[in-house]
């Protein structure tokens, strides 16, 4: 399946003109420039595992508790008709949806976290939409328990993505954490979406490599930095 539109908004890697000749310097010094810390360069996730470097899962219990409290606060604010403060990715997504100019948009969000984007759109997007969130099992469990009153929202893990036609498939700073991202994208292409929107994903004029994100408390996350070339 060929998407009618593939929108890609790379993150700071492209903006900082990272070229092949000084990728290592980028990895070592990015913390000083943007507050995002990478450590090490590896060919792929398998090489990283063989290196003996310590890595962790995306989810841990302390993080889950913190994010669940944020979700509860978001639900409270939404029910009180208070503003939902979105981030720059949410605002960009709103513009993409406005440009699509469709009613009853079917959205598949891969890696949505705790539904902040959904509630931002509920508050700010003036058309009806249906939202399917794909995430890790622990996150999906919390989302489905907390959002039972919202019939336009449902969450599932990657093995349970419904085989239906979506208008928009959205990766908001999530593609880089998927080990077999090429296989996953091939599977996603079978869903016949009109638009694939990849936002805030490290890309640049470099050969694709894996590094470790180490700036998150109690977590060391393997992630891709992707080439913009096919």
HELIX and SHEET records of a PDB file:
HELIX    1   1 UNK A   12  UNK A   15  1                                   4    
HELIX    2   2 UNK A   20  UNK A   22  5                                   3    
HELIX    3   3 UNK A   23  UNK A   34  1                                  12    
HELIX    4   4 UNK A   45  UNK A   50  1                                   6    
HELIX    5   5 UNK A   61  UNK A   79  1                                  19    
HELIX    6   6 UNK A   88  UNK A  100  1                                  13    
HELIX    7   7 UNK A  116  UNK A  124  1                                   9    
HELIX    8   8 UNK A  137  UNK A  146  1                                  10    
HELIX    9   9 UNK A  158  UNK A  160  5                                   3    
HELIX   10  10 UNK A  175  UNK A  177  5                                   3    
HELIX   11  11 UNK A  181  UNK A  188  1                                   8    
HELIX   12  12 UNK A  189  UNK A  191  5                                   3    
SHEET    1   A 6 UNK A   5  UNK A  10  0                                        
SHEET    2   A 6 UNK A 195  UNK A 201  1                                        
SHEET    3   A 6 UNK A 168  UNK A 172  1                                        
SHEET    4   A 6 UNK A 105  UNK A 110  1                                        
SHEET    5   A 6 UNK A 129  UNK A 134  1                                        
SHEET    6   A 6 UNK A 153  UNK A 156  1                                        
SHEET    1   B 4 UNK A  38  UNK A  42  0                                        
SHEET    2   B 4 UNK A 209  UNK A 213 -1                                        
SHEET    3   B 4 UNK A 221  UNK A 227 -1                                        
SHEET    4   B 4 UNK A 203  UNK A 204  1                                        
END                                                                             
